[in-house]
Amino acid sequence: MTNDRTTSLYQAFTVAEPLMWLFVALLPLAALAARTLRVVGEDERLVVHRLGRAAGVRGPGLVVVWPLMERAVRVSLRLTYLNLFAKELVTRDGVTVQVRATAVAAVDDPVRYASAADGPLTATTIAAEAELRREVGRRDLADLPGLVTHAGPDLAERVSRAARRWGVRVTLLSVTDVQVPLRGELIARVRRAEVPRRPDPAPAAAVPLTEGDTHR
């Protein structure tokens, strides 16, 4: 009985041994395939660098990235909403205001975006706030409502030109709020404007002299 059991175990091991060696041989290949094959979605791209240089953009779909020779950076093409808050902006007539705005940004050049040293979206936010500062400086306080209603497309185009170096395009920029903090000089200006102007005194009417008054 013991010999039969030993024989059965030996036969099972003999049959399984080739499968074990096959598994051991395929394991490194499976690991290599996992590092080589990448699935890229429709709303993203894979920027590949080969030996330190940009080798191109791949995707969407199943792409190949060769280990040790190539390095891949995944870049999302989805729209990104940037919340802008620029404070201490000074209008042309010297009034300090705060501006809130919303910008919609998208990746226009995946290679530049992946190669940017700093965060491209952070840099775009800073560039948009700087452009708001310049635009407010060109306007008087009374002209700021036009910043909310009409200036969006032109501001988006100017920010896009600045953000092109990072591979980012701003498709929309909308100013949502303009606040004027109440300060001493502004309150004094409002009070001066509210003081009614006193009318100039009317000139005294000329009294005609009579003949009797002439002889006095």
ABEGO torsion letter per residue (X at the ends): XAAAAAAAAAAAAAAAAAAAAAAAAAAAAAAAAAAABBBBBAABBBBBBBGGBBAEBBOBEBBBBBBGABBBBBBBABBBBBBBBBBGBBBAAGBBBBBBBBBBBBBABAAAAAABABBAAAAAAAAAAAAAAAAAAABBAAAAAAAAAAAAAAAAAAAAAAAAAAGBBBABBBBABBBBBBBAAAAAAAAAAABBBBBBBBBBBBBBBBAAAAAX
